[in-house]
């Protein structure tokens, strides 16, 4: 169970970083059309996963 707890902590930290990148519009400043496009390119994350926003029914203002 200790490893599961570590994975959860790391996942939460990753989500905080992604949220900060989104708030600061860092991907657009780096020349990407969206944060999802940046995540796909930089992390090789699947496009479907990069565009999913847990708990959000639509993009916040």
N, C-alpha and C positions, 0 to 999 in steps of 0.2 A: 504493500500500500504506500510505502514511502516514495517509491518511484512515481506512482500515479499522482501523488500530491506535488511532486517536483514538476511533472509535466503540466499540471494545472496552473502552477505558478508561472512557469515559462510561457504558457499560452496566454495567460492574462497580461503578462508584460508585453508580449508581441501585439496583442490587440490594443494596448495603450499606445504603443509606438505607431501603429497604423492609424489610430484615431488622431494622434497628434499630426502626423503627416497630412491627413485629410483636412484638419482644421487650418493648417498653415498653407494648404494648397501647394505643397512642396513638389508634387509631381508635375503640376502645370509650370511651376517656376523652372523645373529641369527640362521642360520641353515636351513632356508627355501629354497626351490628350485627356488622360484621367488617371486617378490613383490606381485603378484596376490595371490599366495598361502598364504603369510603372511596376506594379507588383508582379505581373506576368513576366516582364522582361528581367527584372532584377532578381527575382527569387525562383523563377521557372514554375510558379504556382499555376495551377489550372485556371483558365479564364473564368469558368463557372464559379470556382471557389473565390477568386479575387473580386468578383462582383457581388457576392452574397454579403448581406449585412444582417447578422443575427438580431432579431428583435425589432427590425425596422420594416415597416410595410412600404415605406417610400423614403427617398432621400430627404434628410432634414434640411431646413432652410439655411 
